Amino acid sequence: MTYQKLLFHLGHYQIQITNAADLSSYSRKSYTCDLRQFQKFLSSFPPNIEIDSFPQLLNSYLQRLMHAERLKSSTIKRRFITLHKFFNSLEASCSISDNPFRSFTCKTNREYTLPKVLQKQELISLISAVKKDLANQNGYHALIAARNLAIIDLLICTGMRIGEISLLRLQDYQASTNTLLIRGKGQKERILFISSSEVVQELSNWIRLRPLLNPHCNLLFINKYGYAISIYGIENIFYKYRKLSNITPEATPHYLRHTFASVDTFAA
């Protein structure tokens, strides 16, 4: 197979990913980004030259990612997971006879770093900023602030991923037992108990106010137009209160998940 032919198959696979109904918009965006980076790498070779060895080609790409681009091992692993899926599709369509991932292994030096967490005082400052915002608002803005408070407190209290929060449906919350049905990675379901009576009260308050935004879906958290709030919308909510509370400027919503999992912080 020539580089030009492989680029053709890669472009066709990108179209398949874009139209894949079983993938979330976030996954489609990530896969497409990974494929485009490999496409850029392939474009550096003469298009009509035959590829001698796919494992050798993948190893060259691995070396480039590790040494030229100096990417983290987790990023490299993700890119090769995407490529593995791509070559699986080539094998399934009989475009190649031998899948290179049968003999190729993506070996990187994994970095071991402590998870980034927020300190107890930072959590207090963050929650205080959201509550202060709610107290200073009225009308439509008070609705949005009430929603934001419920989201931030759920992130802190349960350690949920923002993607999981964005997928919560109204029926996933059982007020009688204070539990949430969560759909995590790989569509795995689990039930979370909300132990904080204050968080339960804030969530119940948001559910009571939610109809005032004229919902167009059954998702628990919606945007100002009544449609599903995206993970980027939740990120922006966090970044707003991160700035208002003057906590660690590099903090992301995932810091709250790490903080929840931290034994010392949780015990405090």
N, C-alpha and C positions, 0 to 999 in steps of 0.2 A: 504494500500500500504506500502511496506517495503522501507527502505532507499535505498537499493540496486536497487529496481525497479524505484524509483524516480531518482536515479543517471543515470540509463539507459535512461530514457526519457530525462533527461537533456543533456546527450551526443548526443542523436539523434537530439534534438532541436538545439544544437550548429552547427551540420552539416547543418541543414536547414538555419541557419543564415549565415553561411559561403558561401552558394550558392545562397543566396537571391539576385535576380537581381534588385529589387526595392530599395536596400539599397546602400548607398555610401560606399566606402572602409573604411572611417573613422567610420561610424556607425557600420559596421560589426565588426571592431576592438574593439570598445567600448562595444558593446553588448557581444561579446565573452569574453572580460576581466571580465565583471560583472558576467557572468554565471560561469566562472571558479572560481571566489571568492566564489560563493554560493556552487559550487561543492566541494571546499575545506572544507567549513563548514559542509556539509552533510557527508563528509568522516570521520568526527570525531565521528560519531555514529556507533554502531554495524549494519552491513549491513542487517541482517535478522530480525531485530526488526521492528514491525509494527509501523507506525506513528500514534499516538493517535489523534493529532489535527494539521491540517495544519496552522490555525491561530496562534496557540501556537508556532509552529515551526518558523513561520515568525517573531513573536514577539521576540523570542529568538535570531534570527539572527539580528534583529533591535537593540536589547540591546547590542549585541556584537559589532556591527559597531559603536554605539554611545559611549560606555564606554570602551571597550577593545581596539578598533582600533582608537577611537577618530576622526572619519572622519567628514568632514564638512557636514552640512545638505544638501547642494546641491548635493554632491557626493552620500549620502545615498538615496536621492530622486531618483537620476538617476538609482541607482542599483535596487530599488524597481519598477521603471517603467519597467525595463527589465524583472524582475520576474513576473510582472503583465502580460506581453505579453506571457511569458512562460506558466503560468497557464491558460491563455486564450486558448493557443494551446492544452493543456491537456484536457480542457473542450470540445473544438471543436472536438477532436478525441475520445471523450467519455472515456478517460483514468481516469478521475475523474468525479464524478456526481455533486459535489458542489464546485464551484470556491471559494477559501478562501478569495479572494479579494472582495467578496460581503460583507463580515463582517469585514475584516481587513483594518485598515487605518494606513498608515505610518506617525506617528506624531513625528516630531523632533523640536528642538528649533532652529529656523532660526537665523543665525547670520546677523546682519545688519551692514554692513561696507560700507564706502564711496568707490565709484569706483576709481580705480587707473588710474591716468592720467599723461601725460607728461606736464611739464611746457613750457611756450612759448619759453624760451631760449633753452630748450632741443629739441623742434621741429626744431628750426633754425639750431642747431648743427647737427641734424640728416640729414636734407635736404642738408646742406653744405657738409657733409661727402660723400653723394651719388654723388653730383655734382662734387666734387673734384676728386672722383674716375673716373667719366666719362671723365673729362678733362685730366687725366693722362693715359688714355688707348687709344689703337688704334687697328684696325683690328677686329678680333673676340671678343676680350675682350671689345672693345667699344660697340659692339652690345649688349652684356650681360649687360653692365653698363647702356645703354640706356633703356633696358627693366626694369632693377631694379629701375631706377629713376621713370619711369611711374607707376610701382607698388606701390612704397613707397608714391608717391604723391597722387595716387588714394586713398590709405588707409587713408591718412591724410585729403584729401579734401572731401571725400564722407562718411567716417565712415563705409565702407563696411567690411564685414567679409572676412577673407582670403579664406574661402570655396567658397564664392560668386565670388571673383576675379578669382579663379582657374577655375570656370565654364563659365566665359564670353566667348562668341563666337564673331567672327569678325563682324557678322551682328547685334550683340547686341549694337554696337556703331553707332550712327547716327551723322555723322560729321556736317550735315546741322543744327541740333538743339542742338548739344553738349550734347546729352543724352545717357544714358546707360540703357538697359533693364536688370534688376537684377532678378535672381531666388534665393529666400531666403529659409528659413526653411519651410518645408511642401510644397515645390514647388510653393510657393506664389510669384507672380511677382509684381515688382514695377519699376517705371521709375525714375532715378536719373538725375538731371541736374548738369553738371560740370560748376561751376560758375567761376573758375579761368582760365583765358586765357592762363596762363603759363602752367597749367596742360594739357589743351587741346593741346597746342603746343608740349609738351613732349609725349603725347599719340599719336599724329599724326606722330611724328618723329619715334616712335617705330613701328607703323604700316607700315611706309615706309621702315624701315630696316628689318622688320620681315621676308620677303621672303629670305633673305640672309642666314637664318638658315635652309633652306630646310624643311619647315613645312610638317608634315605628318597628320595634323588634322586642323580643322577650329577654334580652340580655340584661343582667343586673345593673351594669354600669353603662351609661350612654353618654354621648357627647351633647353639645348644646342644640344640635339639630334633631335629637331624638334617635340617632342611629348608634351602632356599636362604637364604643371608644376603642381606638387602636392602641397597640403597645407604645407607639410613639406619642400618643396623647397622654398615656400614663407617665411616660418618661418626662414629658414636658411639665406635668403636674409636680413631679418630684423635684425637677430642676428649679421650678419657681420657688418652692419652699426651701430648697437648699440654699438659694441665694438670700432669701428673707431671713433665714435663721443663722446665716454666717457659719455653717458647718464646713467640714472638709470640702473644698471646691471640686475635688476630683471624684467625689462620691457619686455613685450610680444607684438605681433602685436595687441592684443585686447586692449592694452592701447590706441592705436590710435583711436579705435572706441569710447572708453569712453571719450577721449579727444575731439573728434568731438561733442559728445553729451553734453559736459560741457559748460554751458551758458557763464561762465566767460571767459574761454579760447577762445571760439568761438568769443565772443565779442572783445577780445583783438586782 
